[in-house]
Amino acid sequence: MTREALLVVHTGRDTARATAESLAAALHDAGIGVRLLPNEAADLAVADAAVVEGPGAAEGAELVIVLGGDGTLLRAAELARPARVPLLGVNLGHVGFLAEIEPEGLDHTVRHVKAKTYAVEERLTIDVTVSHDGSLQHTDWALNEASVEKAARERMIEVIAEIDGRPLSRYGCDGLVMATPTGSTAYAFSAGGPVVAPDVEALLLVPISAHALFARPVVVGPDSVIAVGLLDGGGSAVLCCDGRRTYALPPGARVEVRRGAEPVLLARIHPVRFTERLVGKFDLPVDGWRGAGQATT
């Protein structure tokens, strides 16, 4: 059976194009076929690649290898999740919290891919529904977060949050973020939410610039259901999933967020503890640490 990997590339970056071409050649030499999406194939000088398109582009592939930042990985997740194919990220962005590999480690990566010596971990996702007057209007999902945000810059929105069928609080705010642990280091982090390790199963609710007595983030269990109701006359709002897909919310709309039916799979070659990843990605100061195994002189 032919082994294949789908490459998803941020071709707007010179570094990404050059890295993708080198990686494709190395995979070919390792006996692994390469798939490319049509628009990206046109920007890359890759011989013998299969050009695939549509929602089934990742079906039957062994890996989806992503070259870019977290935004490119989130785009690739839309193809990998329904196909149950693991994502392997090569960080060519700024922080690249979801990425596994730095560009200088590609040769090492290809060796592990060829030998299938990589681990696969599941990341919790969220499923999102929008209803109005009891009628289902829209469905979506997210790996990082779903946010309900004001659509007009000059006016905040009025919403009421609910957890497991009971009201939590009413907010006048710029929005609310409902995030996964994976998304706790993304939009929810910039909104003041807590950092949650990805192996913790939980859902986060984080207000954005809330004018309310209680404006703290809330962390609930993975089987809880978070709902946000847009109050009549409370301003126009928009639902945004993973910063990629938007849906205009009418007054009175209700957004429900629950644990996703399908996780996203991430391939891991280098096991790194979450704390080490935090320190490395955010360049946190740890000078003077005298933990286990450290010199005390």
C-alpha positions as CSV (number, residue, x, y, z in Angstrom):
1,M,0.0,0.0,0.0
2,T,1.4,3.4,-1.0
3,R,2.2,5.7,1.9
4,E,1.3,9.3,1.3
5,A,1.4,12.6,3.2
6,L,-0.6,15.7,2.5
7,L,1.5,18.9,2.7
8,V,-0.4,22.1,3.6
9,V,1.9,25.1,3.1
10,H,1.8,28.8,3.8
11,T,3.1,29.6,0.3
12,G,3.0,33.3,0.9
13,R,6.3,32.9,2.7
14,D,9.6,32.3,0.8
15,T,10.9,30.2,3.7
16,A,7.8,28.0,3.7
17,R,8.0,27.4,-0.1
18,A,11.7,26.4,0.1
19,T,11.1,24.2,3.1
20,A,8.2,22.5,1.5
21,E,10.1,21.7,-1.6
22,S,13.0,20.3,0.4
23,L,10.6,18.2,2.5
24,A,8.8,16.9,-0.5
25,A,12.0,15.7,-2.0
26,A,13.1,14.0,1.2
27,L,9.8,12.3,1.6
28,H,9.9,11.1,-2.0
29,D,13.4,9.6,-1.4
30,A,12.0,7.9,1.7
31,G,9.3,6.2,-0.4
32,I,6.5,8.4,0.8
33,G,4.2,10.1,-1.8
34,V,3.3,13.7,-1.5
35,R,-0.1,15.3,-2.0
36,L,-0.6,19.0,-2.5
37,L,-3.7,21.3,-2.6
38,P,-4.2,22.9,-6.0
39,N,-3.4,26.5,-5.2
40,E,-0.3,25.5,-3.3
41,A,0.9,23.1,-6.0
42,A,0.9,26.0,-8.4
43,D,3.3,27.9,-6.2
44,L,5.7,25.0,-5.5
45,A,8.3,23.3,-7.6
46,V,7.5,19.8,-6.5
47,A,7.8,16.9,-9.0
48,D,5.6,13.8,-8.8
49,A,3.1,15.3,-6.3
50,A,-0.6,14.3,-6.5
51,V,-2.8,17.3,-6.6
52,V,-5.9,16.8,-4.5
53,E,-8.8,19.1,-3.6
54,G,-12.0,19.2,-1.7
55,P,-12.9,18.1,1.8
56,G,-11.6,14.6,1.2
57,A,-8.1,15.8,0.4
58,A,-6.6,14.0,3.5
59,E,-8.6,10.8,3.1
60,G,-6.3,7.8,3.2
61,A,-3.1,9.8,3.9
62,E,-0.8,8.8,6.7
63,L,-0.1,12.3,7.9
64,V,-1.0,15.9,7.1
65,I,2.3,17.9,7.4
66,V,1.8,21.6,7.9
67,L,4.4,24.2,7.1
68,G,3.5,27.6,8.5
69,G,2.2,29.0,11.7
70,D,-0.8,28.0,13.9
71,G,-3.2,29.6,11.4
72,T,-2.0,27.3,8.7
73,L,-2.3,24.3,11.1
74,L,-5.9,25.3,11.9
75,R,-6.7,25.4,8.2
76,A,-5.2,22.0,7.8
77,A,-7.2,20.7,10.7
78,E,-10.4,21.2,8.7
79,L,-9.1,18.5,6.3
80,A,-7.4,16.2,8.8
81,R,-10.2,16.0,11.5
82,P,-12.9,14.3,9.4
83,A,-10.3,12.0,7.9
84,R,-8.9,11.0,11.3
85,V,-5.4,11.8,10.0
86,P,-2.8,13.2,12.4
87,L,-1.3,16.6,11.9
88,L,2.4,17.2,12.1
89,G,3.3,20.9,12.3
90,V,6.6,22.5,11.1
91,N,6.8,25.9,12.8
92,L,7.4,28.7,10.3
93,G,5.3,31.3,12.2
94,H,6.0,33.4,15.3
95,V,5.0,31.4,18.3
96,G,3.7,28.3,16.6
97,F,2.3,26.7,19.8
98,L,0.7,23.8,17.9
99,A,3.7,23.0,15.8
100,E,6.0,20.1,16.6
101,I,9.1,20.7,14.5
102,E,11.4,23.6,13.8
103,P,12.7,23.8,10.2
104,E,16.2,22.8,11.1
105,G,14.9,19.4,12.3
106,L,13.4,18.3,9.0
107,D,15.9,15.5,8.2
108,H,15.4,14.0,11.7
109,T,11.6,14.3,11.1
110,V,11.7,12.5,7.8
111,R,13.6,9.6,9.4
112,H,10.9,9.3,12.1
113,V,8.1,9.5,9.6
114,K,9.7,6.8,7.4
115,A,10.1,4.5,10.5
116,K,6.7,5.5,11.9
117,T,8.3,6.2,15.2
118,Y,6.0,9.0,16.2
119,A,3.3,9.2,18.8
120,V,-0.3,10.4,18.2
121,E,-2.2,12.4,20.8
122,E,-5.8,13.5,20.8
123,R,-6.8,17.1,21.3
124,L,-10.3,17.9,22.6
125,T,-12.4,20.0,20.2
126,I,-15.8,21.7,20.6
127,D,-18.9,21.4,18.6
128,V,-20.9,24.6,18.1
129,T,-24.6,25.1,17.3
130,V,-26.6,28.3,16.7
131,S,-30.4,28.3,17.2
132,H,-33.0,31.0,17.0
133,D,-36.6,30.7,18.4
134,G,-35.8,27.0,19.0
135,S,-34.8,26.3,15.4
136,L,-31.3,25.2,14.5
137,Q,-29.6,27.7,12.2
138,H,-26.0,26.8,12.0
139,T,-23.4,24.2,13.1
140,D,-19.6,24.4,13.3
141,W,-16.6,23.2,15.4
142,A,-13.3,24.4,16.7
143,L,-9.9,23.2,17.9
144,N,-9.0,26.4,19.7
145,E,-12.1,28.4,20.4
146,A,-15.5,29.7,19.4
147,S,-16.2,33.4,20.2
148,V,-19.3,35.5,20.2
149,E,-18.1,39.1,19.5
150,K,-19.6,42.4,18.7
151,A,-20.0,43.2,15.0
152,A,-20.0,46.9,15.4
153,R,-16.9,48.6,16.8
154,E,-18.8,51.4,18.4
155,R,-21.1,49.3,20.5
156,M,-20.7,46.4,22.9
157,I,-23.1,43.5,23.0
158,E,-25.5,42.3,25.8
159,V,-25.4,38.6,26.4
160,I,-26.2,36.1,29.1
161,A,-24.1,33.1,29.7
162,E,-25.4,29.7,30.8
163,I,-23.7,26.6,32.0
164,D,-25.5,23.2,32.1
165,G,-28.9,24.8,31.8
166,R,-28.5,27.3,34.6
167,P,-27.8,31.1,34.1
168,L,-24.3,32.3,35.1
169,S,-24.2,36.0,34.5
170,R,-25.3,38.8,32.2
171,Y,-22.6,40.8,30.5
172,G,-22.2,44.0,28.6
173,C,-19.0,43.2,26.7
174,D,-17.0,43.0,23.5
175,G,-17.6,39.3,23.5
176,L,-17.2,35.9,25.1
177,V,-14.6,33.2,24.2
178,M,-15.4,29.5,24.7
179,A,-12.1,27.6,24.4
180,T,-10.5,24.2,24.7
181,P,-7.3,23.6,26.7
182,T,-5.5,23.7,23.3
183,G,-7.0,27.2,22.7
184,S,-6.1,28.4,26.2
185,T,-2.8,29.7,24.8
186,A,-4.5,31.4,21.8
187,Y,-7.3,34.0,21.8
188,A,-8.5,33.1,25.3
189,F,-5.0,33.8,26.6
190,S,-5.0,37.3,25.1
191,A,-8.4,37.9,26.6
192,G,-7.0,37.1,30.1
193,G,-8.0,33.5,30.4
194,P,-5.9,30.8,32.2
195,V,-3.4,28.6,30.6
196,V,-4.6,25.0,30.8
197,A,-2.4,22.0,29.9
198,P,-3.7,20.2,26.8
199,D,-4.1,16.9,28.6
200,V,-6.6,18.4,31.0
201,E,-10.2,17.8,29.8
202,A,-12.1,21.0,30.3
203,L,-13.9,23.9,28.6
204,L,-13.2,27.6,29.2
205,L,-15.4,30.6,29.2
206,V,-13.6,33.9,29.0
207,P,-15.3,37.4,28.8
208,I,-13.7,40.0,26.6
209,S,-13.6,43.5,28.1
210,A,-16.7,42.9,30.2
211,H,-18.5,45.7,32.0
212,A,-19.8,43.4,34.8
213,L,-19.1,42.8,38.5
214,F,-18.2,39.2,37.7
215,A,-15.9,39.2,34.7
216,R,-13.6,36.3,35.6
217,P,-12.9,33.4,33.3
218,V,-14.6,30.1,34.3
219,V,-13.3,26.6,33.7
220,V,-15.9,23.7,33.6
221,G,-15.8,20.0,33.0
222,P,-15.5,18.5,29.5
223,D,-19.1,17.3,29.5
224,S,-20.6,20.6,30.5
225,V,-22.6,22.7,27.9
226,I,-21.9,26.4,27.7
227,A,-24.5,28.6,26.1
228,V,-24.5,32.3,25.2
229,G,-27.7,34.1,24.5
230,L,-27.7,37.3,22.6
231,L,-30.3,39.6,24.2
232,D,-32.8,41.4,22.0
233,G,-31.7,44.9,21.5
234,G,-28.2,43.9,22.7
235,G,-26.3,44.8,19.6
236,S,-25.2,42.9,16.5
237,A,-22.8,40.0,17.0
238,V,-20.9,37.4,15.1
239,L,-19.8,33.9,15.8
240,C,-16.2,33.1,14.9
241,C,-14.6,29.6,15.0
242,D,-10.8,29.3,15.2
243,G,-10.5,32.8,13.7
244,R,-11.4,31.3,10.3
245,R,-15.1,30.8,9.9
246,T,-17.8,33.4,10.8
247,Y,-21.5,33.5,11.1
248,A,-23.7,36.6,11.7
249,L,-25.9,36.2,14.8
250,P,-29.4,37.7,14.8
251,P,-30.8,39.3,18.0
252,G,-32.1,36.5,20.2
253,A,-29.7,33.9,18.9
254,R,-28.4,31.2,21.2
255,V,-25.0,29.7,20.8
256,E,-24.2,26.3,22.5
257,V,-20.8,24.9,22.9
258,R,-20.1,21.3,23.9
259,R,-17.3,18.7,23.7
260,G,-16.6,17.8,20.1
261,A,-17.7,14.4,18.8
262,E,-14.3,14.1,16.9
263,P,-10.9,15.1,18.3
264,V,-8.0,16.5,16.3
265,L,-5.0,14.2,16.2
266,L,-1.5,15.6,16.5
267,A,1.6,13.6,15.7
268,R,4.5,14.1,18.2
269,I,8.1,13.1,17.4
270,H,9.8,14.9,20.3
271,P,8.0,14.4,23.7
272,V,8.2,17.7,25.4
273,R,6.6,18.5,28.7
274,F,4.0,21.2,28.6
275,T,5.9,23.5,31.0
276,E,9.0,23.3,28.7
277,R,6.9,24.2,25.7
278,L,5.5,27.2,27.6
279,V,8.9,28.4,28.6
280,G,10.3,27.9,25.1
281,K,7.4,29.5,23.1
282,F,6.9,32.5,25.4
283,D,10.6,32.9,26.3
284,L,9.7,32.9,30.0
285,P,12.5,33.9,32.5
286,V,13.7,30.9,34.4
287,D,17.2,32.1,35.4
288,G,18.1,31.1,38.9
289,W,15.9,28.0,39.0
290,R,17.4,25.4,41.4
291,G,15.2,22.5,40.9
292,A,16.0,18.8,41.0
293,G,19.4,18.0,39.5
294,Q,20.5,21.6,39.3
295,A,23.7,22.9,40.9
296,T,23.2,25.0,44.1
297,T,26.5,26.8,44.0
